Amino acid sequence: MNAHEIDYQIFGEEMQYVEIELDPQEAVIAEAGSFMMMDHGIQMETIFGDGSAKDKGFLGKVLGAGKRLLTGESLFMTAFYNNLSGKKKVSFASPYPGKIIPIDLDRFNGKFICQKDAFLCAAKGVAVGVEFSKKIGRGFFGGEGFIMQKLEGDGMAFVHAGGTTAVKELAPGEQLRVDTGCIIGFDASVDYDIQFVGGIKNTLFGGEGMVFATLTGPGTVYIQSLPFSRLASRVFAAAPQGGGKDKGEGSLLGGLGNLLDGDNRF
């Protein structure tokens, strides 16, 4: 086994965190900003890329880190090492309400493809790379462009999702249609493409966008009910302009209160 064999436990319901138990000489890698807490004695190290065995030599590390820029992530990741004789624990938290999903890469034949912001942490030795779409239509209209993250190796990885999650086991040839933002990830045997909604009324007035994703089996697909982009757009739309306090939340009395306050923006 190339990746470190870690034990873990997930806590919470709506705002979860994962606690990882490290035996002596074991380590875990994580995205910057996901760290929550750790036992005394664990050492932190900022590394280029993911620190996997695939990144051999300085040039390999630079190329591995550079690929992460394409997914909107930092050049660096953080590794947490247990160099002491006893077991130590380190915890990582989900960045927004939802679920943390453990992914055993052995179960997915060593490769799992996920949305480019889904990765949370993994056992050291797991390679975190990019997956390019070979289909032009998916690249232009797929919501996430040509690029998704791919997790490779034989260890445990953890991804996070918004809202409630669903797991679909697709039979060979079975197809599932999904909003592009609601995909968490899928194994490499699943074929991912996009399809136009169809119909002028559906396209212009349906409110669901021009396309949806089509996922064709065989394989496992993970779906989320609340993509972060959807949550952010709703929060932004509901926020009062100018950052002021919205009295009445859009009601007639609220508008009158703004007028009396000298704020005549309705």
C-alpha positions in Angstrom: 0.0 0.0 0.0 1.5 3.3 -1.1 -0.8 5.7 0.8 -0.7 5.8 4.6 -3.5 3.7 6.2 -5.4 6.1 8.4 -8.4 5.7 10.8 -11.1 8.3 11.0 -14.4 9.3 12.5 -16.9 11.9 11.3 -18.8 14.1 13.8 -21.8 16.3 13.5 -24.9 16.5 11.3 -25.1 19.8 9.4 -21.7 21.2 9.9 -19.5 18.2 10.0 -15.8 17.6 10.8 -13.6 14.6 10.3 -11.2 13.4 13.0 -8.2 11.4 11.7 -6.2 9.2 13.9 -2.5 9.0 12.9 -0.3 6.1 14.0 3.4 6.9 14.5 5.0 8.0 11.2 1.6 8.5 9.5 0.6 11.7 7.8 -2.4 13.4 6.2 -2.6 16.2 3.6 -5.3 18.9 3.5 -6.4 22.0 1.6 -5.4 25.3 3.2 -8.1 26.6 5.5 -9.7 23.2 6.3 -7.7 22.6 9.6 -9.8 22.6 12.8 -7.7 21.2 15.7 -4.9 18.7 16.5 -3.2 17.0 19.4 0.0 18.3 20.8 3.0 16.9 19.0 1.7 16.8 15.4 4.0 18.7 13.1 2.7 20.8 10.2 4.6 21.3 6.9 3.6 23.4 3.9 4.4 21.4 0.7 4.2 21.9 -3.0 1.3 20.0 -4.5 0.1 16.9 -2.6 3.5 15.4 -1.7 2.6 12.1 -3.3 5.2 9.7 -4.8 4.2 10.9 -8.3 5.8 14.3 -7.7 9.5 13.2 -7.8 12.1 15.8 -8.0 11.8 19.6 -7.9 10.3 19.9 -11.4 7.7 17.2 -10.7 6.6 19.0 -7.6 6.4 22.3 -9.5 4.3 20.8 -12.2 2.0 19.0 -9.7 1.5 22.3 -7.8 1.0 24.2 -11.0 -1.9 21.9 -12.1 -3.7 22.9 -8.9 -3.9 26.5 -10.1 -6.1 25.3 -12.9 -8.7 24.1 -10.3 -8.6 27.4 -8.5 -6.6 26.0 -5.5 -3.4 27.2 -3.9 0.0 26.1 -5.1 0.6 24.7 -1.6 -1.0 22.1 0.6 -0.5 21.3 4.3 0.8 18.0 5.6 0.3 16.9 9.2 2.8 14.4 10.5 2.8 12.2 13.6 6.5 11.7 14.4 5.9 10.6 18.0 5.6 7.1 19.5 1.8 7.3 20.4 -1.3 7.8 18.3 -2.4 11.4 17.6 -5.5 13.0 16.2 -6.1 15.9 13.8 -9.4 17.3 12.6 -10.6 19.0 9.5 -13.9 20.9 9.1 -16.4 21.3 6.2 -16.4 24.9 5.0 -20.2 25.2 4.7 -23.3 23.2 5.8 -23.4 19.8 4.3 -21.7 16.4 4.5 -18.2 15.0 4.5 -17.9 11.9 2.4 -15.2 9.3 2.9 -13.8 7.9 -0.4 -11.9 4.6 -0.3 -9.9 4.8 -3.5 -9.3 1.1 -3.5 -13.1 0.6 -4.0 -12.9 2.9 -7.1 -10.0 1.1 -8.7 -7.6 3.9 -7.6 -9.3 6.9 -9.2 -12.2 9.2 -8.3 -13.2 12.3 -10.2 -14.9 15.2 -8.3 -15.8 18.8 -8.5 -12.8 21.1 -8.4 -13.6 22.5 -4.9 -14.8 19.3 -3.3 -11.5 17.9 -1.9 -11.0 18.3 1.8 -8.1 16.0 2.9 -6.6 12.6 2.3 -4.0 10.2 3.5 -0.5 11.1 2.5 0.3 9.3 -0.7 -3.0 10.1 -2.4 -2.3 12.2 -5.6 -4.6 15.2 -6.1 -4.5 16.2 -9.8 -6.7 17.6 -12.5 -9.0 15.8 -15.0 -9.5 17.5 -18.4 -12.6 17.0 -20.4 -12.1 15.7 -23.9 -15.5 16.9 -25.0 -15.8 20.4 -26.3 -19.5 20.7 -25.4 -18.9 19.7 -21.8 -16.1 22.3 -21.6 -18.1 25.2 -22.8 -21.4 24.4 -21.2 -20.7 22.0 -18.3 -20.7 24.6 -15.6 -17.3 23.5 -14.3 -15.5 23.9 -17.6 -12.9 21.4 -18.9 -11.3 20.8 -15.5 -12.3 18.7 -12.5 -10.2 17.2 -9.7 -9.0 13.6 -9.7 -7.9 11.7 -6.7 -5.6 8.8 -7.4 -4.0 6.1 -5.2 -5.0 3.4 -2.7 -5.8 5.3 0.4 -8.6 7.2 2.0 -9.7 10.7 0.8 -12.5 13.0 2.0 -14.7 15.3 0.0 -17.3 17.7 1.2 -20.7 18.5 -0.3 -23.5 21.0 0.3 -26.9 20.0 1.8 -28.0 16.4 1.7 -26.1 13.8 -0.4 -27.4 11.0 -2.6 -25.5 8.0 -3.9 -26.6 6.4 -7.2 -25.3 3.0 -8.4 -25.7 3.1 -12.2 -26.0 -0.1 -14.2 -24.2 -0.4 -17.5 -25.9 1.9 -20.0 -28.2 3.4 -17.2 -28.3 7.2 -17.5 -28.9 9.9 -14.8 -29.6 13.6 -15.6 -28.3 16.0 -13.0 -27.9 19.8 -12.6 -24.2 20.4 -13.4 -23.6 22.1 -10.0 -25.1 19.2 -8.0 -22.5 16.6 -9.0 -20.0 15.8 -6.2 -18.1 13.2 -8.0 -18.1 9.8 -9.7 -15.7 6.9 -10.4 -13.7 6.7 -13.6 -16.0 4.2 -15.3 -18.9 6.7 -15.4 -19.2 8.6 -18.7 -19.9 12.3 -18.1 -21.4 14.6 -20.8 -23.8 17.5 -21.1 -27.2 17.8 -22.8 -29.2 20.8 -23.8 -32.5 21.2 -22.0 -34.3 21.7 -25.3 -37.3 24.0 -26.2 -37.2 27.8 -26.3 -39.5 28.2 -23.3 -37.5 25.8 -21.2 -34.3 27.5 -22.2 -35.4 31.1 -21.7 -37.9 30.8 -18.9 -37.3 27.5 -17.1 -34.8 29.0 -14.7 -32.7 25.8 -14.7 -30.1 26.9 -17.3 -29.4 25.7 -20.8 -27.9 22.3 -20.1 -27.8 19.5 -17.6 -25.2 16.8 -17.0 -25.8 13.2 -18.2 -24.0 10.5 -16.3 -24.0 7.0 -17.9 -23.1 3.9 -16.0 -21.7 1.6 -14.9 -20.4 3.2 -11.8 -21.2 5.2 -8.6 -22.3 8.8 -8.6 -22.5 11.2 -5.6 -25.0 14.0 -5.8 -25.4 17.1 -3.5 -28.7 19.0 -2.9 -27.1 22.4 -2.3 -24.1 23.4 -4.4 -22.1 26.2 -2.8 -22.6 28.4 -5.9 -26.4 28.1 -5.5 -26.1 29.0 -1.8 -23.9 31.9 -2.5 -26.1 33.3 -5.2 -29.2 33.1 -3.0 -27.4 34.9 -0.1 -26.1 37.6 -2.5 -29.6 38.1 -3.9 -31.1 38.4 -0.5 -28.5 40.8 0.9 -29.5 44.5 1.2 -27.7 46.8 -1.1 -24.9 48.9 0.4 -24.6 46.5 3.3 -27.2 48.3 5.4 -29.7 46.6 7.7 -32.9 45.7 5.8 -35.9 46.6 8.0 -38.9 44.5 7.0 -37.0 42.4 4.4 -38.6 44.0 1.3 -42.0 44.7 2.7 -43.8 48.1 2.3 -43.0 49.0 5.9 -39.4 48.1 5.2 -39.3 50.6 2.3 -40.9 53.2 4.4 -38.3 52.7 7.1 -35.6 53.2 4.6 -37.2 56.4 3.4 -37.4 57.7 7.0 -33.7 56.8 7.5 -32.8 58.9 4.5 -32.1 55.8 2.3 -34.4 56.1 -0.7 -33.2 53.1 -2.5 -36.1 50.6 -3.0 
